[in-house]
Amino acid sequence: MTLAMTRFAYRVIDAQGRAHVASATAASADDLERRLRRQGLLLVRCRERRTAGLLPRRSPATRAELARFCLQLSHLYGAGIGLVDCLASLREGDDRFGLRQLAASLAASIESGSSLAEACESRADVFDPVFVALLRAGEQSGRLEAVLGSLADDLRWRDGIARAARQALAYPALVLTVVAAALAGMLIFLVPPLASVFQSISPQLPPQTELLLAASAALSTGWPVIAAVPLLIAIVLVATRANGRLRAAIDRATLRLPGIGTLRMRFALARLAACFALTYRSGISVLDSLRLCESLAGPHELREAVRGARRAISAGRSLSQAFADAAVFPPLVLRMLQVGESSGKLDDALEHVSAHYSRSAREAVATLQALIGPATTVIVGAVVGAVVYAVFLPLYDVIGRVSL
C-alpha cells in the first residue's frame, strides 16, 4: 500500500555549512528530517507546500540536466542495478543540489512502495504527464531502459530547439535594450537643457525637433508610468494565464503573424509528431497517446484539432481521416499518417514528420539569425540618425538664414 505523501518546502545546511532551499515529498515532517539526516543535511525549517497559484513553479533541473539524469538512470538500470540503488548512485555522483534532492525524493517514494512512474508523478514541478505515462508504459511492458533512453533523446531534442530560439533572440534583445536605455538617457538628461537653447535660436522649431522635445518632456515627467510598464506586462501575462478565452485569442493572433506564426507552428508540429511517436512506440494506444500529446501540442488551435481528432477516432474514423477533418494539419502530415497506417509503422512515419519539421524550423531560425543582425543595425542606425537630425536641424536653419 502506497503511503500518502505531502510536499514540503524546506531549508537545510550541508556538511560544508552552505544553506540550500529545496522541496521534496515525504510522509511527514519527521520522515523528511530523517531522510535529510541520512544525506548529511541538517534541517533548519520546513513547511507544507501549497500547489495552488497562477505562476508556474520553477523546476530544480533544466532539460539538459534531466536528459543526462534519464540517460544515466537508463545505463545503471540496464546494468541490472535496482532503481533505489540507481537513484542513490545518481544522488551521490551529481554535483547539483537540486538534482541530488530530486534523486533522493524519487528513491524515498519508491522505498515507500511507489513505482518510478508514481514517484515522478508526485514531482509535477519536474515531470510532465507524458513523461509519467511513458515511464508507466515502460514499467508495464518491461522496456523501462529503452523508454528512459528515448526520454533522454527527446529532452535533448527539446533543449536544442529552445537553445536555438534563445540564440536567435538574444542578440537583438540585448542591442535593442541598450539602445532603448541610451535613448531614454538622452531624452531625460541631454535634450531638456537644449530646449531653451533651441527656442532662443528659433521661435519656430522644425516639426522633427518639436516631436523630440515633446517626447523628452513626456519621458521626463511620466517616467514613473513608463517604469511601471514591466509590472503591467507581468499583470497582463498572469491574467492571460488565468483566463482561458483571452489566452486562446492571443494564441490565435500570434499564429497569424507573418513569419513568427509559421515558425511556431513548425516547432509545434515537430513536437507533436515526436511526442506521438514516442508514446505510441512505448505501447500506449492511439487514443491515450493523443490525449497525452494534446496538452503539449502548443498553440490552442492545434490542441483543439488534436482533441477533435481524438473524438473522431473514438467515433470510428481512421487516424488519417480524423486528422484530415481537422483542416489544420499540412498535407505532409496527412500523407505520412496514411503511409504509417497502411504499412503498420505509424511511429516511423511520425518520426519522419518530426524530423522534417524540426529541420525546417531550424533552417528558418538560422535564416532569421542571419537577417536579425543587419535588421537590428538598420533599426539602431535609423533611430540614432533621427535623433541627431532632430537635434541639429534648428542649427542648420539658423546657419541658412545667416548665409542669406
N, C-alpha and C positions, 0 to 999 in steps of 0.2 A: 504494500500500500504506500502510495506517494504522499509524503508529508506536505502540508500547506506551507508555502514559502512566502516570505514577506521581503520586499525590497527595502534596504536600509542605505541611507547616505551617511558616511562616517569620515572621521579624520583620524589618522594614525601617525605614529612616529616609527621609522625603521631603525635598524641597528646602528646606522651612521648618524642618527639624530635628525634626519630630514623629515619634515612633515609632508604628508600626502592626503589629498581629499579624493575619495572614490565612492563607488556604490556597489552593492552586492546583494544577492538574495540569501536569506537564512531563515531557519525555522523560528528563531527568536534572537533577541539581542545577546543573550548569553551564548547561544550557539555561534553567533558571529564572532564574539570575543574569543572563544576557544579556537576557532579556525584561524583567526588572525594571529593568535599567540603561537600556534604551531608553525606559522610562517615567519616568526621572529618579529612580529609587529605589535606595537603597544597601542591599544585602542584608547583614544582620548575622549571622543564623544561620538554618538550615533543617534540617528532619528529615523523614524519610518518615513519613507519617501512616497509622496503623493504623485500619481501619474497624470493627473489632470493638468491641463494647461494649453494655451494657444501656441506657444513657441515649441519647436521640436527640441528634443533632448540631444545633447552632443554625444556622439559615440566616443568611447575611450580608445578606439582604434580606427585608423584610416583604411581605405580599401586595400592599399598595397600591403599594409601590415596584416590585415585579415587574410589576404591571399597567401602570404607567407605562412601564417598560422595554419590555414587549411592544408597547405602542401606538406608542411612538417608533420601535421597530425596524420595525414594520409600515409606518409612514409613510415612513421612509427607504428601505426595500426597495421599496415601491410606486413610489417616485420613480425607480427604475432604478439605485440605488446598490448595489454589490456588498456581500455580507454582511460581509466583513472591514472594508471602509470604513465600513459602518453601525455596526459594533461599535466601531471606532476613534472615530467621532464621539460615540457614547454614552459611551465611556470619557473622552473629553476634556471632554464637556459636563456630566457629573454631578459633584456636589459630595460624594457619599458615597464613602468609600474602598472599602467592601465592594462596591458596585455597579461602581465603576471596575475593581476587580480581577476581578470576575465577567466584565465585558465583555472584559477583556484575556485572561482564561483561555479564553473561548469563541473569541476571534479566533485565539489561538495554536493551539488544537486544529484549527480549520478550515484554518489555514495548513499544518498538518502532514498534511492530507489527509482529515480527518474532515468529515462533513456537520454541519449545525447540530443535527440530532437526536442524532447521536453525541456531539457536543461537550456538549450538555445532559445526555445520559445519563451522562457522566463526572462531572457535578456532581449526584450523588444527594442531596446536602445541600440543594439548592435546588429541583430539578425532580423531580416525581413521575413514575411510569411513564405515566400518562395524558397528561401534558404532552409527554413524549418521543414517545409514539405518535402524538399529533396532529401534532406537527411532522414526523414521518416521513411521515405520510399527506399532509400539505400539500406536502412536497417532491416526493413521488412523483406527485401529481396536478397540480402546478403552481399550487396555490392557497395558497402559503405566506403571502402577505399577508393573505388572508381568515382563515386559521387563527390567525395572530398576533393579529388584531383580536378574534376570538372568544375566544381565551385571555385577552386583556386584560379583556373584558367578564366572563368567568367569574371571574377573580381579584378584580375589583371587587365582584362579587356576593357571593363568599365572604367578602371582607373586611367588607362591610356586615353580613352575618349575625353574624360574630364580634364586630364592634363593638357591635351591638345586645345580644348576650348579655353582653358585658363591662359595658355601661352598666346593664343590669338588675341585675347582681350587685355593682357597685362600691359603691353607697351602703350597702346593708345590711351588706356585709362590713366597710366602714370603721367604721360605727356599732357593730356588734357587737364588733369588735376593741377599739375604745376603751372600751366598757363593760366588756368582759372584763378589760382591763388595770386599769381603775379599781376594779373589784370585787376583783380579786386584791390590789391595793394595800391596800384597806380590810381585807380578811381577814388580810393578813400584818402590817400595821403598826398599824392602828387597833383592831381587835377584841381582840387578845391583852391589851393593857393594861386593857381594860374587863372582862375575865373575872373578875379578883379583885374588882372593884367590884360586879359583878353578884352574885357569890357572897356578898359581905358584906351586900348588900341583902336577898337572899332565898336561903336554903339550897335551896329547891325552885324551880328556874327553869322557866318555861314550855317546852313541847317545841320551839317555834319557836326560842327563844333557845339551847336546848341543841344544836339542829341547827346553828345558826350558829356556835357555839363549836367544835363538832366539825369543821365544815368549815374553820374558821380554823386549828385545830390540825393537821389533815391537810395543809393547804396550807403551813403554816409549816415542818413537819418533812419533808414529802415533795415540796418544790418541785423538787429535782433530778430526781425521776422525772417530774414534770409537764413540766419543761423539756425532757426527752428525748422527749416525745410527738411533736413535729415530726420528729425523727430517725426514730422508729419508723414514723411515717406514710410517710416517704420510703422506708424499707426495704421496707415493705409494697407501695408502688407499684412499686418496682423488681422485687420478687418477683412481683407480679401481671403485670408486663410480660413477665417471663421465662417464666411458667407459663401456657400457653395455656388449660388447663382452668379454672384459677382466674379468668383474665381473662374467659372466656366466661360463667362463673357470675355474676360481679359484673355483667357487661354485661346479662344477662337480668334480674337483680334490679333494676337501675336502670330498666329498661323497665317494670317492674311498679309503680313508684312513681306515685301519683296526680299528675296534672298534669305532672310533670317527664318521665315516660316518654312521654306523648303528645306533648309539645313536642319532645322529642329525636327521636321517630320522624318528625314532620313535617319537621324540618330534614333528616333523613337521606333521606326520600323526595324532597324538593326537590333535594337534592344529587345523588342517584342519577339522577333524571329529567334534570337539566341535563347531567350527565356523559354519559349515554346519548345524548341528543340531539346533543351536541357531537361525540362520536366518530362516531356514525352519519352525521351530515351531512358529516363530513370524508372520507367514503369508506371507513371501516373497517366490516367486516362485523359482523353482529349478534352472532355468537359471540365475535369478538375484542373488540367493544365491551363485552359483558357480562363478559368476562374482565378487562378493564381496570377496569371500574366496580366489580367485586367487591371489590377491595382498598380502595376508597374509600366503600363503602356505609355505613360507620359501625358500627351495632350488629351484634353477632355473629349474631343471629337473622336479620337482613336479609342479611348476607353469605352465610349458609348457604342462604337462599331463592334468592338470585341464582345461587349455584353449582348448586343443584338445577335451576333453570330452564334454565341453560345445558346441563346434561346431558340434560334432557328435549328441548330443541330439537335437540341432536345426534342423539337417538334418533328424530327425525321429527315431534315435536309442534310445533304452531304457537306463535308467541311468546305470544299471549294465553292459550292453553291451558296452556302451561308455567308462566306466572305465576299462573294460577288454581289449578293443582295445588299451588303452594307454600303456599296458605292463610295468607299473611301480608299480601298487598297488599290495600288497600281496594278497594271496588267501583269508585270513580272511576278508579283506575289501570287496572283491567282493562277498563273500558268504553272509555277513551281508547286503550288498546293495540289493541282490536278496531277502533275507528274508524280508527286510523292504518294498520293492516294492510289494511283494506278499501279505503281511499282512496289508499294508496301514499304518504302523507305522515306517516310514523311520527315523523320528527324534529319536525314541527309539533305533533303530538299530545303528544309528550313534553315539549315546551316549555310547553304549556298546563298539564300536570300540575305541572311545576316551578314555574310562576308561581302556581298555585293554592296549593300547599303552602307556598311561600315567603311569600305574602301571609298565609295562615292562621297561620303561625308568627310572623310579625312582629306580627300583631294580638294573638296570645297573649302575646308578650313585652311589648307595650305595656300590656296589661291587667295583667300581672304587675308591671310597673314602677309602675302606679298603685296596686296593692294593697300592694306591699312597704313603701312609706313608712309608711302607717298601721300596718301589722302590726309593723314594727320599733319604732315608737314605743310601741305597746301592750306589746311584749315588754320593752323597756327600762324602761318605767314599772312593769310588774309586778315585775321583778327588784329595782329600787331600792325600791319600796314594801315588798316582802317583807323586805329587809334593814333598812330603817328600822323597820318594825313589830316585827321580832325584837329590835332594839336597845332600843326604848322600852317594850316590853311589860312587862319587870320593874319599870320605874319606875311604870307605871300600876297594877300590882298593889300596890306599896308605898303609893302615894297612896290607893288604895282601902281598904287596911287601916287607914291612919291616919285616914281620914274616918270609918270605922266606930268 
